[in-house]
């Protein structure tokens, strides 16, 4: 008999967590597992998501609860989730991928009788802690959710040690690190010998954690130093207009290629030489693994976990100015990709096959 697994997520947008879960289910043995997705989205037919068709094509069932805009919606989500777990189950495993909100999901799963309840941490900080009041609210919220997570989970895991420390605090030593695997073969196949010289690419959501306005500042400073490079931005998000406005004010709007959300990331990376991601925080940084796998040198902030460096990362502090970042990048461009080398052996530990193997052991 197949084991029934349900994955709970915010949605199926073009983000790292969503890409990770999609990678996992695409490589699970479907003869052994029956898979269901439950999304924290309104069930009104207006929330078709970026990865939704890929999921449905695999015969995976998708259900929705509601969005989480307000505490009343939290209660409604809890009630709808519990009802779905009972009516569409019984499920053997619930794998929760909503970080701190996993506390609510796990409580619903316990009440619904799901025996294996997994909490998965994907973040290393809160994007809502940009003021003293928000920091206080975030701290209280985290303490409450931690209690629920510890009480109702049967297994706690995270994508990195940094992510585990953030979500689980003093109990992080009890959490296991399960890396966000990628299909390494696919990116290796797209390594292009005819790369576009000095093409720099950013792949990431246009949201606060990715530090997108700083990206624009760095590229502006780099253009003050030289013009023999190309900058491509792959991604979309709520800060898109702010980003374009800043690029316009700095007179580089026509020099940046905004390509939006794409399905050919492997090909784009394979034709590029450098990758830029000065994130304010990252639980893992799967895009950096993909970029290195494709053979790109990566300029990243020192807030990105060190364990994802497989030889091609340059870690720079966000205490440094955009001009200092630009000077460093310019010097590397002049060195023509010398001195760094990819550690192929270390890269293998981030292959999706290894991730799936470990998760199957956890699923039991």
N, C-alpha and C positions, 0 to 999 in steps of 0.2 A: 504494500500500500504506500502511496506517495505521502511524503511529509508535507503538511500544509504550512507555508510561511507567509506572513503578512509584513510588508514594509510600510512604515508610516513616515511620511515626509510632508514638508510645507507645500511642495508642488513638484512639477517636472520642468522647471525653467532651465535655462542654459547656465547652470552653476556647477561648482565642483562637487558638492554633495550629490546632486542629482546624477551627474556623469558617473560618479563612483558607483551608485546603486545600480544604474543601468548597465555598467560594465559587469558588475557582479552577476545580476540575473541573466545576462547574455551568455555567461559562461557556466552557470549552474547546470547540472545534469537534469534535464526536464523529465527524465524517466523516474527520477527519485523525488522531485519536488513539484508541488503545485503552488503557484505564486500569485499573490494578490497585493495590490497597492491601495493604500488609503491616504488621501491627500487632504490637507487642511485648507480646502478651498470651497467656496459656495457651489452648490450643485444647481447652477442656473443656466448651464449651457454656454456661458460666456467666458469660461476660463480655460480654453484649449491651450495646452502648454507645449513648449518647444519639443520636448522628448515624448510627448504623449503618443504620437503615431507609432514611434519605434516600439513602445511598450505594447500597444494594442496588436501590432503586427506579430508579436511573439505569443499571442494568445493569453496575455496576462490581463486579469480583471482589474479595473480601476473603479474605486468608489470615492465619494467626497463627503466631507462633514460640513464644514463652514469655514469662512476666514476667521482670523483671530483678532479682529479689530475691537478690543474691549473685553473686560472681564466677563460680561454676560455671554459673549461669544465663546469664551473659554469653557464656560459651563455647558453651553450647547454642543461644542465640539466633544467634550467628555461624554455627554449623554449619547450623541450620535455614534461616536467611536465604539463605546461599549455595546450599543445595540447592533452595530455592524459585525463586531467580533463574535457576538452570540449567534446572530442570524446567518451569517455567511461562513461560520466555522463549523465544527470546532477547529481552531488553529493549534498547531503544535508549537510554533515559534512566532514571536513578534520581534521585529528588528526595528527599533525606533531611531530615527535620524533627524530629530528636531532639537538637538542639544539640550538646553535647560528645560525646554517644554516637554522633554521626554518624561519628566516626573508625572505630568498629567496623563500622558499616554500609557505609561506603565501601570498607573493606578487603575485605569480603565481595563487594561489587559488582565490584571490580577482579579478584578471583580468578575471578568468574563470567563475566567478559568483557563487562561493561556498558561501552560506550564513553564515554557522557556521564554524569558523576557529580557531582551538585550537592549542596553542603553549604549548608544554610539556617540562619542564626542567628535565634532568636526571643526570646532573653533577654539581660539586661544585667547579671546578677549571679547568685550561687549562693544558693539558700535553705538550703544546708547549711553555711554559714559563720558559725554563731552561737556558736562556741567556738573557742579557739586550736587544739585538735586537729582539729576539723572544717575549719578554715581551711587547716591544713597539708595534710590529706588532699585537700581541694578543689584546692589549688594544684598538688600532684603530679599529680592526676587530669587537671587542665586541660592541663598541659604534655605529658603522655603523649598525650592525645586530639588536641591540636593537631598533634603530629607526624604522627599517622595521617591527620588531615584534610588537611594540606598535602601529604602523600605520595600520597594516593589520590584526592583530588578533582581534577576538571578545571575546576570553577567554584565560587567561594565568594561567597555573597551573604548579606544580612541585611535585617531589616525596618527598621533605622535605623542611623545612624552609631554610636550608643551600643552597640547589639547587636553590631555588627561589631568594635568595639574590645574588647568583652569576650571574644568567642569567638576572634578572630584575632590579638589583640595587635599586635605590631609589623608584621604583614602586613595590618592592617585597611585600609591604603590601597589594597590590591589587590582588596579586596572591593567588590562593587557593592551599593548600597541599592535594594531592590525593596520598595516600600511594601505593607503588608497592605491590599489594596483591599476596599471594601465596595460593595454595591449601593446607590449614593447615591439613585437614583430611588425605591427602596422606602421609605427613611426620609423623603425629602422629601414623598412622598405622604401620609405619616402625620403630618405636622406639623399639629397640631390648634389651631384658633383658640380652642377652648373648653378650654384647659388647666386642670387643677386647681390653683388658686392656692396657691403656696408648697409644691407637692409636690416633695420631694427624693428622688432615687432613686440607689441604688448597684446596679450590675450587675457581678458579678464572683465568682469562686470564693472560697469561704471558706477561704483558705489564707494562709500566712505572707506571701508577697510582696505581697498586697493590703492588708496591715496592718489586718485586720478588727477587732481589739480596739480600735484607735485610733478606728475609725469609731464604735464604740459610745460611746467617751469623748466624741467631738465632739458626737454627737447628744444625749448626756446633758447636756453643758454648754449646748447650744442650748435644750434644754427648760428649763434653769434661767433662761434669758433670756426665753423666749416660748413660747406654746402654739399659735400660729396657723400651724402647718405640719404636713405629713404626711411621714413617712419610710417608704419602701418599699425592701426589700432583695430583689433578684432574684439567686439563685445558691444553691449548696450546696457542701459540702466537709467536710474532716476536722475543721475547727475549729468546726463548727456548734454543738455543745453548749457549748464554751467561750464562744462568742459569746452564746448565750442565757443562760448562767449569769451572765455579766458584766452583761448587760442586766437580769437579774432583781435582781442585787445593787444596781444603780443605780436600781432601781424604774422602769424604762422598758420592760420586756418587753411590757406590754400596749399600748404606744404605737407599737411597731414592727410593720410588716406584713411578715412573712417569706413571700415568695411562691415560694421554691424555684426550680427550673429551669423556664423558660417558653419557649414557641414564639412568643409574640406580643410580642417585645421592641420592635418598631417601634411598635406601638400603645401600649405602656406609656410609652415615651419621648415619643411624640407628645402624650400627655396630661399630661406632667410639665413642670416649669419649671427644675429645677436637678439637677445630677449631682455626686456626691461620690466621689472615688477617691484616697485618700492613700497610694498604693502605696509600699512600701519600694524596689522597683525594677520597671521595666517595659522589655521590649525594644522595645515599640511603644506599646501602649495602644489597641487597636482599639475598645474600648468607648467611649473618649473621642471618637474620630472619629464613631462612630455617634450619640452623644449630641449632639454639635455639629451634625451633619447634621440631626438631628431638631429643632434649635433651642434646645437647653438650654445655660444657662450652667454651666460646669464648674469645680468646686473640686478641684484636683488638687495632688499633691506636686510639688516641683521635681525629683524623680527621674524624672519622666515626660518623654520626649524633647520638646524644644521644637518640633521640626518638625511635630508633629501639631496644633499650635495653629492653627486656622483662624479665630480671632478671638473665641472665646467661652470661653477658658480663663483662670482665675485660678490662678497658680502660688504655692503656699504652702510654706514650709520645714517639714520635720519637726522642726527644732530648736525651732519654736514649740509651745507647749502646746495641748492640746485646747481649753482655754478661749479662747486667742487665735484659733484656727481658728473657733470658734463665734461669737466677736465679729465676725470678718470676714464670715462668712456672714450673720449677723443684719443687719449694716449693708447688705449687698447686697440682702437681702430687703426692707429699708425703701426702697431706691432703686427697687424695682419694675422690675428688669431694664433700667435705663437705661445709656446710654453705649457698651455693647459692640455690635458688629455682625458678622455672619457674612461671611467672605470667600468668596463662592460660587466665584470663579475658582480660588482656592487649593484649595478643597474638591475640585474636579474631578480633581486629581492623585491623589486617593485612591480614585477610582472603580475598581471591579474590572476594568472593560474595559481600562484602561490597564495594570493589573498583569498581566493575562493576555496582552496584546500583547507586553509585555517578556519574559515567561516563554517565550512561543512563540519569540521570537528566540533566547533562551538554549538552548532545547531543540534548535534547529537544524532 
